[in-house]
Amino acid sequence: MRLLLVEDELPLCEALTEILEKNHYSVTAVNDGESGLNEALSGVYDIILLDIMLPRRSGLEILSELRKARFSVPVLLLTAKGAPSDKVQGLDCGADDYLAKPFDTDELLARLRALCRRKGDLITEDTLSFSDLTLDLASYELLCGEKRTRLSNREFEIIRHFLLHQHAVVNKEELLAKLWGSESGAESNNLEVYVSFLRKKLAFLGAHVKITALRGVGYQLIDTSPQTSC
């Protein structure tokens, strides 16, 4: 789950980034409104955490630009302005939720989970499955039969994306932008390294699920289990 954090208070920004990454979010943090708008318009983020009072452009300006451009990404406003009229203004500008500073970390994480469910990109069950393979979303483990193996954060995000789109061809460029960010400089060989790691783990598990490469296009999960016929 890729999250954009736009917050100009550096100590808070650093603390939030650490908390969010510990809770398995992939975070890109920027500290001014202009950078925040440019990142948000890339379209690679699943949720945006947006401060209102920012240098160069306000959070409400960013939000208005996103909604004018028909970006439906969920936006949670973070702000020290907690009066009811401020909340109404933020929600009327297109925010999905509003959290006044100072806030409780557990409440922030709960609100993010709610936005994920509303967006429909997060499966409400604890696992994702395809053929004989299961991904445990809580433990970051892949399971097949009695065997299991732990995944790194990047491996988890890649296989999770494959399992959420298990009948589709996953484009390399889109996946790179989704997982690394459009401005990260990551290249296709970065992705290929992690796909190679995942293939080795699938082989270790003895899973019937394989990751196939379609030259010049991307990847696709296939089920190689024997097909029975009548």
WOJOHU-V776043 format. One record per pair of residues at least 6 apart in sequence whose ideal C-beta (glycine too) atoms are under 6 Angstrom apart, sorted by the first residue. I is the first residue (numbers start at 0). J is the second residue. Records with the same first field share a line. If there is no record, write none. Layout:
BEGIN
I = J, J
END
This chain:
BEGIN
0 = 24, 45
1 = 25, 44, 45
2 = 24, 26, 46
3 = 27, 38, 44, 47
4 = 15, 26, 28, 48
5 = 29, 35, 49, 50
6 = 12, 50
7 = 30, 53, 54
12 = 28
16 = 26, 28
18 = 104
19 = 26
20 = 26
22 = 108
27 = 180
29 = 35, 38
31 = 53, 54, 55
32 = 53, 55, 56, 61
33 = 55, 56
35 = 61
36 = 56, 61, 64
39 = 47, 65
41 = 181
43 = 176, 177, 181
44 = 72
45 = 120
46 = 73, 114
47 = 72, 74
48 = 75, 77
49 = 58, 74, 76
50 = 58, 77
51 = 58, 76, 78
59 = 92
62 = 74, 92, 93
63 = 92
66 = 93
73 = 95, 114, 118
74 = 94, 95
75 = 96
76 = 89, 94, 97
77 = 98
79 = 100
81 = 99
86 = 97
89 = 97
95 = 114
96 = 110
115 = 121
125 = 136, 137
126 = 133, 135
127 = 134, 162
129 = 162, 165, 208, 220
130 = 207, 208, 222, 224
131 = 143, 206, 207
132 = 143, 206, 208
133 = 142
134 = 141, 162
139 = 150, 155
140 = 147, 149
141 = 148
143 = 204, 206
146 = 204
148 = 200
153 = 193
154 = 193, 196, 197
156 = 178
157 = 193
158 = 197
161 = 220
165 = 220
168 = 213, 216, 217, 219
169 = 217, 218
170 = 217
171 = 187, 217
175 = 185, 190
179 = 185
194 = 210
198 = 210
207 = 222, 223, 224
208 = 220
209 = 221, 223
210 = 218
211 = 219, 221
212 = 218
END
